[in-house]
Amino acid sequence: MMVLSVLMALAGIIIILSATHISARSENLGSFAYLEKQALRAAVGIVVMLISSRIDYHRMRAISFLALVATAALLIVCLIPGTYGIAPVIGGARRWIHLGSVSFQPSELAKFFLVCWAAGYLVRKRELLHSFKAGFLPFLIFIGIFFLLVVKQPDLSMAAVLLVMVFTVGFIGGIRPAHILLIVLLAVPLVTYRYVVKVGYRSERLTSFLDSGVDKSGIGYQAYQSRIALGSGGITGLGLGQSRQKYFYLPAAHTDFIYSIIGEELGFLGTLAVLSAFLALCVMGVKVARGAPDYYGFLLASGLTMMIFCSALLHMMVVSGMTPTTGLPLPFFSYGGTNLVTTMWAVGIMINISRSGAKGADSGQV
């Protein structure tokens, strides 16, 4: 798992170089500017992974609540009118905290720590999970707070991912499917109306998705150019560094649409290799969960595995036109530090769970 994760991060650095060297020069930066930043982030991520693989994973249960309180404070900072100096508007949203030369995305931290917290909550309330009031409702309220904080940035896609991740862990952990289904049936129409239909650009994106032939030069431009990139690659691709879409045809090519560049330069075989790598990582994560020495380890490994794999799958679905266009990074590959570091942190925790399970098996523990 560690080797595969490092290889994916290194492959991501190479793809980012290919996707950004033209845009970097247009910004009066060196051709390797984005590569250098991402390489530094990857190095930090690898260190975090190595450290977390050696620290008892039960520590996450102890710190996750306090970490979420701190994360909630950071999310609130992004909403306060007088904090534009450290939480500026970028692309029409306030999703980033800038502290000097360091910047990070609090919603990515929320996604990671919510999975860790949910695993601990489900263990603690295991006997009460059948009860809507005593078990599920507190869980729902706590998750709902973070959903609202993230959706106000605005970042509906990340807010939706938070719900999917945590409810998946909840389902695995014993929350009654009827309770989850009830909330889905009640919340989806309300959220769709309030945060999609009533918000112009999201409504237009949904319309464009439902009729992919509409507005190829407007709201549907990004999705259309993404499909061109994937189609242009054919089976084997145009060759590494030979992308044409990176010449300012495809916006966010190095972040939200990095998979398009992979498809254009490395072809169907390249995209299949990336998908296979994530599937392999998912299988490893499932094996780690099944071999965990305790219930918390099982839920934590399951949640972190789903966090990585579902994030990757959603990115690929957006890029290929299977879901409406939204901003979701591809773990290990997309440019950005918060997602990469938290993903590597998650891998390190799963490695620690695996090692703990192996020690338990060697000592005869069940």
N, C-alpha and C positions, 0 to 999 in steps of 0.2 A: 504494500500500500504506500509506504514512504517513497519507494523508488518511482512508482507510477506517478505519484503526485508531483515529485520534483521534475520528472520528464515532461509532464504536462505544463508545468509552470515555465520551463525552459522553452518548450515549443511555443508557448504564448508570447514570450519575449521576441522570438524570431518573427512571428506573424505580426506583432505590433510594429516592429521595425519596418517590415514590408508595407504595412498599412499607413504609416505615418511619415516616412522620410520626405515625401513630397509636401505634405501639409506643414511639416516642421520648417522646411525651408521657406515656405510662403509666409510663415510667422517670424521670419528672420532668426530662426533657431538653427542649430546644427542638425544635420540629418539624423544623428543618433540621440537627440535630446530626449525623445519619448522612451527610447530603449534604455537609456541610462537611468531614468527615473523608475521604470518598471523593473529593471534589474536590481536596483536598490530595494524596492519593495519586495521582490521575490526573495532576496537575501534575508530581509527582516522576517518574512513569512516562514522561511526554512528554519531560522533560529527559533521562532515561536513554536513551530512544529516539534523541533527536537526537545525543547524545554518541556512543553506540555506532554510529550510522550513519556517523560520521566517523572512527572508529578501525578500523584494519586488523583484519579478522575473524580473522586468524591469531593474534592475541593471545589469543583464547579457547583455542586449542590449548595455549598456553604456561601459562595460569593455571588451566585446568579441573581438573587433578589436585590442585593445592594447595587450590583452592576446595572440592573434594570432601572432602579431609582435614579442613578446617575445618568443613564441613557435618556430617561424621560425628561430630566432637566435639560439635557442637550437638545432634545427635540422641541422643548418649549422655547429655548433660546432662538431656534429657527423661526419661531412664530411671532416673537416680540418685535414690534415696529422699530425700536431704537437700537437694534443689534446688527444692523447691516454691515458694520465693520468686520465682524467675525462670522456673520452668516449672510453673505451677499446673495442677491438674486442672480442665478445663473440659468439661462434657458427658460426664464419665466417661473422658476421655482427656487425655494430656499431649502436645499437638501444637504448643504455642506457647512461644516465648521472649519474656519481657517484660524489657526493660531501660529502666527509667524510663517515659517516655511512649511509647517505641517498642516495638512488638511485631511479630513476624514468625514465619512457619511454616517451619522448616528443611526439611521434606519437599518443599515447593515449590521450594526452592533445589536440593535433591538432584535433583529431576526435570529441572530446567533444566541443571545442570552435568553430569549424567550423559549427556545428549544430546551436549553439547559434547565431553566426554571420549571417548565412544564413537566419534564421528567421527574424532578423532585416533588412537585405538587402531586402528581399522580401516584407516587409511592406513598406520600404522607396521607393522602385522602383515599387510599385504595378501598377501604371498607365503606366509603360514603359515595362513591362515584355513581351508584345506582340511583341516588337521590338527586333530583333536579335542583332543589333549593340548597341542600347542604354540600353537594359535591360539584355539580356542573355550573351553577349560577356564579359562585365566586370566581371560578376559572374563566367564565365568559366575560364577566365585568372587567377583570384584570387585562385580558387580551383586548377587549373593546377599547380600553383607554389608549393602548398603543396604536390600534387601528385608526382611531380618530386623530391622534397626533401626527401620524405619518400621512394620512389622506389630506390633512390640512396644509401640507408643505407646498404644493400638492404633489402626491405620489401614489395614485390609486393602485398602480401595478404592484408596488412593493407592499402596500397595505393588504392587498389581496393575497400576495404570497405569504405574508405573516399568518393570515387566517388559515390558509391551506396547510402550511407547515405545522402549526400548533394543533389544529383540529385532527390532523393525521396522527400526530403523536398521541393525542387524546383518545382517538379511536383504538390505536394499538394498546394504549394503557388501560382501557376498560370503560371509557365513557360510553353510555348507551347510544347506539346508532340512532335511536328514535329522537334523542335529545338534539343530536347534531343535525339530523334531517329537519327537525322543527325549526331550528334557528336558520338553516339554509333557506327553507321555504318562506320564512318571514323576512329575512334580511336581504336576500338577493333582489327581489323586486324594489324594495325601498332604496337600497344602495344604487341599483341601476338607474332608478329615476332621479335620485338626489345628486349622484356624482357622475352620471354619464349623460342621461337625457337632458338634464338641466345645465350641463356644461358644454358649451358650443363645440370646442375642438374635439372633445371625447365623443360627442354625438356624431360629429363628422367622420371621425376615425371608424366608428362602428358602421356607419353607412357605407364608407369606402370599403371596409372589409366584407360586408355583405354583398357588395357589387364591385368586384375587383377591377372592373373595366371603367369605373367612374373616377374622374379627377386625377388622372395620372400625373399631372403637373402641379397639383395642389396638395391637399391633405393626404392623398394616396401616393405621393411621389416617392417617399422613402421605401414603402413596401414594394412598389413597382421596380425601383432600382435594385432592391435587394434580390428580387427574383431574376432580374437580368444578370446579376453577378453569379448567382447559383447556376443559371442556365448556360452562361458563357463558359463555365469551367468544364462542362462535359464530363467525361469519365476520368480523365487524368489531369485536367486543369491546364491553365495557360503557362504554368511554371511559377516557382517561388519568386516573388518580386515583380511579376508581370501583370498584376491587376490593373485594369483600366478604370474600374469604378472608384478607385481611391483618388483619381484625379478630379476630386470635388463633385463627382456625380452622386455618390452615396454619403449622406451626412452620418456622422457618428460611426464611421466605418471601423474605428479602432476600439469602440466600446460596445454600444448596443447592437451593432451589426458585424461584429468580428467574424462570426460564422459564415457570413456571406463572402468575405474575403478569402476565408479558408476554402470555400467551395469554388470560387473563381480561380484561385491559384493552384489548388491541389485537386480540384475536381471532386467527383462523387466518391472516389476512393479516399480522398483526404477527409471529407465530411464523415464518411463511414468509419474511418479510423478513429476520429475524435469521439463519435457516438459510442464506438466499441470500448474506448478507454473509460468513458463514464459508466457504461454498463458493467465493465470489469470492476471498477471502483465500487459500484453499487453492490455487486455480488460479494465482494470482500467485506463491505460494511454489514451486509446481512449475516455473513458468517461470524463476524465479530460480535454482533448482537446475540446471535444464538449461543455463542460460547462465553457470553459475559458471566462473571461470577455471581452477580446479584441482579435483582429486578431493576434497580436504578441504572446499572450499566447497560442492561438490555434496552431500556427505553431511551437512554441517552444516545447509544450507538444507532438505534433505529431512527431517532429524530435527526441526528446529524447526517446520516446517510441520505435521508429524504431531503434534507435541506440542500445538499450539494446536487443530488441527481435531479430533483424536481426543478431547481433553478436552471440547470443546464437544459433540461427538456423544454421548459417554457421559452427559453431564449431561442432554441432551435425552431420551435413552433412559430414564434413571431417572425423570425427571419425567413422561414419558408412559406409564410402567408397562411398558416393554419389557425392563427388567432389575430385579433386586431393589433396594430402596431403599438408598442409600448416600450419603455426603456428598462431593459433587464440585462445585466452583464452576463457573460458566459464565464463561470468559475474557471480559474487558472489562466484563461486566455484573454479576457477583456482587459483593457487598460484601466488601472485604478488600484489603489492600495488597500482600502478597507475590505472589499470583498475578497481579495487575494489573501490577506493576512488572516481574516476570520475563517476562510476555507482551510488554510493550512493549519490553523489552530484546531479546527474540528478534526482534521486528519490525525493530528498529534494525540488528541484525546482518544480517538478510536484505537490508535496503536497502543496507548496505555491500557485501555480496556482489554484489548487482545492479550497483552502481556500478563495482565492480572488474571485473566481466564486461564491462560496456560499454566501459571504458577499454581492456581487452584486445582487444576487437573493433575498436575505433577504431585501435589500433596494429598490427593485423594478427596478433595473437597468437591461438593456438588454445587 
